[in-house]
């Protein structure tokens, strides 16, 4: 009788676990579908110069990178695209990463045919957006993209002045998260994969200044600890944390690195990193770096 009861309990537990896994997969699929639809709607609004779209689409706490560091007001103005002529766009390779119960990161390749201010927009980019949910409504709280280039084939990165990328309002968690970010950059400078592994969560991804998407932790650690970059020192300034919840935050900052990557002098960088709190420690979960615009 005991063996029968144990078998019944085991079968019931397995059934519950299977049902929970199926429910989680369905939830993830629904989230991905919703966020991909929102991303496409945003590109449609940019293409059609729909100025009214952004008021409801963007969170009041929005931060991102474009011509400079953007808040909701400056992003609305920039995304209206009055000086842009977008002929077409296409998204592909979309991936979703949950950030707690009510936030999620979406990354994707973005092909664009168009111009802004008379300048050709890079044809291929890797893009990252973060959304937060209030009830059934998702809003964008972060957006940035990095143009895809061949670091070994492109011309040297020119010396550029930092654009007007001043920080948004600093959350009280900024200094604590920034302290970890500085450790991550120092570990990258030292090619210390073991140290980086200890500062990051189990599953990470990264988009670098060359538009290279490192989709796994193994890829990122191999890249960061490799011989591609020779850097003497790094500096992070003007940092600000935007909190999605008490345990998830996005750090945006200006960065400089005295050195070279793939033979090119590293110019000013606009950086963004997503952090998740594990116990009392902040852990790096995702990042996207873009060359600072002059």
Residue pairs with C-beta under 8 A, 6 or more apart in sequence:
28 96
28 98
31 96
31 98
31 104
32 94
32 96
32 106
34 138
35 96
35 104
35 106
35 129
35 131
35 138
36 91
36 94
36 106
36 108
38 57
38 131
38 138
38 140
39 91
39 94
39 106
39 108
39 127
39 129
40 91
41 53
41 57
42 53
42 57
42 79
42 140
43 86
43 89
43 91
43 110
44 50
45 53
45 54
45 57
45 79
46 79
46 80
46 81
46 84
46 86
47 81
47 86
47 89
47 114
49 80
49 81
49 82
49 84
50 80
51 76
51 80
54 72
54 75
54 76
54 79
54 80
55 76
56 139
57 139
57 140
58 72
58 75
58 76
58 139
58 140
58 141
59 72
59 132
59 139
59 140
59 141
60 72
61 72
61 141
61 242
62 70
62 71
62 72
62 75
62 139
62 140
62 141
62 142
62 143
63 69
63 70
63 71
63 141
63 142
63 168
63 240
63 242
63 250
63 252
64 70
64 75
64 142
64 143
64 144
65 143
65 144
65 165
65 252
65 270
65 272
65 290
66 74
66 75
66 78
66 79
67 78
67 163
67 293
68 74
68 163
68 164
68 165
68 166
68 293
69 164
69 165
69 166
69 167
69 168
69 252
69 270
70 78
71 168
75 143
81 116
83 116
83 117
83 118
84 114
84 115
84 116
84 117
84 121
85 114
85 115
85 116
86 112
86 113
86 114
86 121
87 113
87 114
88 112
88 113
88 114
89 110
89 111
89 112
89 113
89 114
90 110
90 111
91 108
91 109
91 110
91 111
91 127
92 108
92 109
92 111
93 107
93 108
93 109
93 213
94 106
94 107
94 108
95 106
95 107
95 108
95 205
95 215
96 104
96 105
96 106
97 104
97 105
97 106
97 107
97 203
97 205
97 285
97 286
98 104
99 105
99 130
99 244
99 248
99 274
99 276
99 285
100 244
100 245
100 247
100 248
100 276
102 132
102 133
102 134
102 244
102 245
103 130
103 131
103 132
103 133
103 141
103 244
103 245
103 248
104 130
104 131
104 133
105 128
105 129
105 130
105 274
105 286
106 128
106 129
106 130
106 131
107 126
107 127
107 128
107 205
107 207
107 213
108 126
108 127
109 124
109 125
109 126
109 127
109 148
109 213
110 124
110 125
110 126
110 127
110 145
111 123
111 124
111 125
112 121
112 122
112 123
112 124
112 125
113 121
113 123
114 121
115 121
122 147
122 148
122 149
122 211
124 147
124 148
124 211
125 145
125 146
125 147
125 148
125 211
126 145
126 146
126 148
126 207
126 211
126 212
126 213
126 288
127 143
127 144
127 145
128 142
128 143
128 144
128 145
128 207
128 272
128 286
128 288
129 140
129 142
129 143
130 140
130 141
130 142
130 143
130 244
130 250
130 274
131 138
131 139
131 140
131 141
132 138
132 139
132 141
132 244
133 139
141 242
141 244
141 250
142 242
142 250
142 272
144 270
144 272
144 288
144 290
145 288
145 290
146 207
146 208
146 209
146 210
146 211
146 288
146 289
146 290
146 291
147 211
148 210
148 211
148 212
149 210
149 211
150 210
151 210
151 212
151 228
151 261
151 262
151 264
152 262
152 263
154 210
154 264
156 263
156 264
156 265
157 264
157 265
157 266
157 267
157 291
158 267
159 265
159 267
160 267
160 268
160 291
160 292
160 293
160 294
161 268
161 294
162 254
162 268
162 292
163 292
163 293
163 294
165 238
165 254
165 270
165 292
166 238
167 238
167 239
167 240
167 252
167 253
168 240
168 242
168 252
169 240
170 239
170 240
170 241
171 240
171 241
171 242
171 243
171 249
173 241
173 243
173 249
173 282
174 239
174 240
174 241
174 251
176 282
177 239
177 241
177 249
177 251
177 273
177 275
177 282
178 236
178 239
178 241
178 251
178 253
180 199
180 275
180 281
180 282
180 283
180 284
181 236
181 239
181 251
181 253
181 271
181 273
181 284
182 234
182 236
183 195
183 199
184 196
184 199
184 200
184 273
184 284
185 234
185 236
185 255
185 257
186 234
187 195
187 196
187 199
187 224
188 196
188 224
188 229
188 231
188 234
189 229
189 231
189 232
189 233
189 234
189 257
189 259
191 224
191 225
191 226
191 227
192 225
193 221
193 222
193 224
193 225
196 220
196 221
196 224
196 225
197 217
197 221
199 283
199 284
200 217
200 220
200 283
200 284
200 285
201 276
201 278
201 283
201 284
201 285
202 217
203 216
203 217
203 285
204 216
204 217
204 220
204 284
204 285
204 286
205 213
205 214
205 215
205 216
205 220
205 286
206 213
206 214
206 220
206 223
206 286
206 287
206 288
207 213
207 214
207 287
207 288
207 289
208 214
208 223
208 289
209 261
209 266
209 269
209 289
209 290
209 291
210 261
212 223
214 220
214 223
228 261
228 262
229 257
229 259
229 260
229 261
229 262
229 266
230 259
230 260
230 261
231 257
231 258
231 259
231 260
231 261
231 266
232 258
232 259
233 257
233 258
233 259
234 255
234 256
234 257
234 258
235 255
235 256
235 257
236 253
236 254
236 255
236 271
237 253
237 254
237 255
237 256
238 253
238 254
239 251
239 252
239 253
240 251
240 252
240 253
241 249
241 250
241 251
241 275
242 249
242 250
242 251
242 252
243 249
244 250
246 277
247 276
247 277
248 274
248 275
248 276
248 277
249 274
249 275
249 282
250 272
250 273
250 274
250 275
251 271
251 272
251 273
251 274
251 275
252 270
252 271
252 272
253 270
253 271
253 272
254 268
254 269
254 270
254 271
254 292
255 268
255 269
255 270
255 271
255 289
256 266
256 268
256 269
257 266
257 269
258 266
259 265
259 266
260 266
267 291
267 292
268 291
268 292
269 289
269 290
269 291
269 292
270 289
270 290
270 291
270 292
271 287
271 288
271 289
272 287
272 288
272 289
273 284
273 285
273 286
273 287
274 284
274 285
274 286
274 287
275 282
275 283
275 284
275 285
276 282
276 283
276 285
277 283
